[in-house]
């Protein structure tokens, strides 16, 4: 996953299984090693990323955007390298 340049990756599981922790770890590693435009769409935002090598735009549903659908539509117009929903 860390070296893939394209594709769809799903991280699924019940509440408390570590989905958010896994995603934060992956995105933080990418942030350290690659130059990417990353957009996160969350409800609520669980971790604030600082730009290292990558540029992060974090959106919270209900605050920054009306819905997940509208946030994804808007994100795709910004030519992101990675979108995390």
N, C-alpha and C positions, 0 to 999 in steps of 0.2 A: 504494500500500500504506500509506503513512504517513497518509493522510487517510481511508481506508476505515473505516467503523463496523461492518462485519460482513463475513463471508466466510471462505473457506478459502484460505490461501496456502501453497504448497509451494515450498521451496527445496531442490533436489536436485543431486547431482553426485558425482563420485568423490572419494576421499580427497585432500585437499590442494587442492581446487578453490575454497575460500573460503566454504563454506556457513556455518560458524560465524562467521567475520568479518562476513559479510553480515548474519546474524541479530543479532549484537551491535550493529552499526551502526544497524540499523532500530530495535531496542528502545531503544537509547540515545537516539536522536532522539525517539522517542515519549515516553520518560521526561523529556526536556527540555521538551516542548511540550504534553503532555496529562496529565490526571489519570485514570489507569487502574489497575485491579488486575491485575497480571501474575503468572502462575504459570509457572515454567520447570520442566521435567522432563527431566533430563539424566543421562548416564552416560559419563563423569564430568562434573561442573560445570566448564566451561571458562573462565567469566568471572564474577566477582562484581559484581553491580549494587548501586549505592547508590541509595536512594530519593531522587528529586529531586521531580518532580511526581507521579510514579506510585509505587505500592506494589508491591514485588517480593517474591514468595515463591519461593525456589529449592529444588528437591527433587532429591536424587541417588538414583538407583535403586541398591538394594543397601545404602544407608546410611539414607536417610530414608523409603524406601518399598520394598516387596517387589518390585514389578515396574512396568513402564510402564502396564500395564492397571489395576492397583490405584491408581496415582498419578493417572491420568486420571479414574477414577471418583470418587476423593476430591476432585480439583480441581473437578469439575463441581458438587459440593455447596457450593462456596465462592463461587459466582456471580462467576467471573472475567470480566474484559473480554477478556483475551488469554491464551491458553495456548500456550506454545512447547514442543514435544516434540523 
